[in-house]
Amino acid sequence: MSGTVKIKKKINEFNKTITVSGDKSISIRWILFSSIADGISRSQNLLRSEDVLATISVIKKLGIKAKLTNKNCTIYGKGMNGFKYKDNLTLDAKNSGTLGRLILGLLINSTKTIRLIGDKSLSKRDFLRVAKPLTKFGAKFKLKNSKNLPLEIIGSNNLKPIKYFENRGSAQCKSAIIFAGIRTEGTTIIKAKKSRNHTELLCKYLNLPILVRNKKNFDEIRVKKIKKISPIDYKIPSDISSSAFFIVLTVLTNNSELTIKNVNINPSRIGIITILKKMGVKIIFKNKKNYKGEENADIFIKTPKSLKGINCPTKLNSGAIDEFLVIFLVAAKAKGISYFKNLAELNQKESPRLKWGAKILNKMGVKTDLTHDSIKIYGNPKLIINKKIIIKNYLKDHRVFMTSVIAALSFGGNWEIHDKDAIKTSFPNFLNIINKLKK
């Protein structure tokens, strides 16, 4: 069956060293910053996924030259005012929420109407959360059903700085406002709930006039207009979100050890590490180093003798928001009940992920209690699957696909997982690495 992966047996124990693909969040942000830099920027190990390729396509449509060879990319930036806003311009963000939301902040000074579209999944996601603060700067929006794609944006050449409280913990919204702020005279002030901070770290490395004050429950970010950005040469580290699938596979496979080389371990992204350690997993960071403001390290994982349930602290949610589906698999094998709450944001992803997390577990025979924003998982340390499970119609959410593969390899059963092309969104090399671990 074309586009379908069939898995009929568990993976054998392994002791391996692997390298996963480049970080998607950093790859997309590097492209966007480089597009408005003065001069030529170069990257190594850029992620070659559909989300990243869509970002390159978008800046090309805005008049920026880019060359891509293997995992290297060269972008010929034209400065802060280098974008060409043509009449009747349509930009396609494909499946990328990061691209779709962040690019709106950079389009804030266009006085021509620009149309933003996306695929079926992205078109169901909430863009009002970005349009609302950007409207305060002086932009105008038309959105389908008042919050969805396709949308139209008309910017302004008379932008006004804003004060905004970002209370969802959305790094995409925060970054869009930062991008708008660097185009606006005056000081834009953002009070932002804690979330990943790759945008702020890149700004700091580039010595841009952006001040971040870290408070206990939120960050205060002050943004001033920027006249010039220096070119950025960057070696993209491996992605912690992609690494998460192999971390969990090691946790759930008997007598196994794994080292993942040069992974970004930004403190705002390693919620999964903290959660798994609380559940009894041994994880060690080796060869730690600081690279242009980002923390990178090799990650070593060893199968634990036992796993315990967790009442997951909500303060860890934002740092693990993309990894909860595979964390749920660990909870399925843990002793006791695990409880995860305040996770409504999961249903704002490529698919309603909280619902899909429960659906996968239920198909596996795991009992769950699900609400609109929480899940209780009744763990079974002796869980083994001996039935057929079919996974399909999940809006081609790459993380649903990869989580299903990890579940099949960890617990057994006869799995039929549809739409394998979903991995092209974030991790085209996923199945190749799985095959390497099988050998």
Steps between C-alpha positions, in 0.01 A plus 500: 500500500661824382578754771433249778748359751433152639672389820443148633763453768682687774851634452788300648729649762761741364811696598552773242618854429292709260469853366154643432403779263552872561277693737183617323434804721854630458510418127187706429611790717846503341341529154272786604776697676739442208241628253504844666873505574743719308705257294562128457413250774597132491378199695608140545271210596184692409198274538375388158134464592186633332458770767852631441476474120173695521683774691765524228227513236326785684811721525571437131149627420591809702798561272779340704750273324578167669709199395455156655748214455475182706480621862661838431321822414610847388264798528572836338334744739395845380461671834205600716314654206606250236171314453317564171125519553343426162134546411277197562777318690405164653731328748452130582604389851405137419476320838726733697344692786842645584543643151137609465494695825855639507495631142198719582719700739744570217220597259373770736639786287353389167249748360383247242261219575675167554308173513622221728383144440584157641407134472183343638646455847652848533179655366317369808740660746445826688662804335294756690745458787764664275274735305364656820830644629625585151182701441602717795817597309287634214460199268163392365385139462227301333475143629278211400241439773662790691803290599620262227696484176486614233555851630589836352734749666552864412784658695571863572783750453387671820543222757450567870671305783275295726482346844378141491450213744558165330334263748486172307870416507514516119853560370352554153282791613781649708744478209252656256464799734880528534534503120234771479672696776834511317319677212331756729624833638487519879504219755271199478452326837400134520408325821524137393422174676806273496559328164789407271736792452698433181396837354623692804831309506564575133424867568747499789771332291447761227526783755155632410331758730273248670498479878368188677428500872431150630238499775370198692188431294555712191757691299492874433636577154571853377550537126626802308519569127800352322681665212743224412562128569839342435517180291478178702714191442348216699551125548154374591499251793285188508134536600394397853142443378624255236736341753206444736368207297828311533537594865162343570572196280811436710304544823240243388740243346661252741875517567570784256732800493510793259715808444360784283769739380501882528138566598366845587419491873362851534345510852167611349488179291603217736181448695496139378839438664379632835174302478670171408755540780213543745358173363824314571697531177878544497595778254842667492623803304856453376741738323290805584589820319358846434465586132391852413283520810347152469589203723585181308608154625511130426209322671552155656197284590483160667195277545380535863422197715156641575281804429275688739197712426512877525269783598662726246566857623332745262813718502659232279226514236643767271842335498353168390200611293617319183605184684192407703379234258812289555507586871152346517652172372740498796209561736323200343779272627554675834378367831199696624294784360656792314317831481566777248290817516462849347575357156228665289783644287569147372173509309619815319778308325501330157226268626305496828797327661361454849207310352734301277722414795202347677383328181836328443517384862142372491574302184794348690268394782612769745232661716484881495280773644489789252366854537535802270836585658619202706566127488543230761689194381471171690842341452568129453869397539417162339324645196540289185282543190375197306245652263474700179504880530432739211598867518352729233303821440714703740544807275845368406643622830867398492515446877198268500669289232837482679341435840308209347821351359669523841196338665505212251873436547474527880186302581452261209179426313413517131501868404391663177595869503380708206639818338870443561574813293389694808860478626615727216359791700770482768714187482539337155785279627296347786441154352862475382621544859242246620647249252851576628391415856349171378832376358 
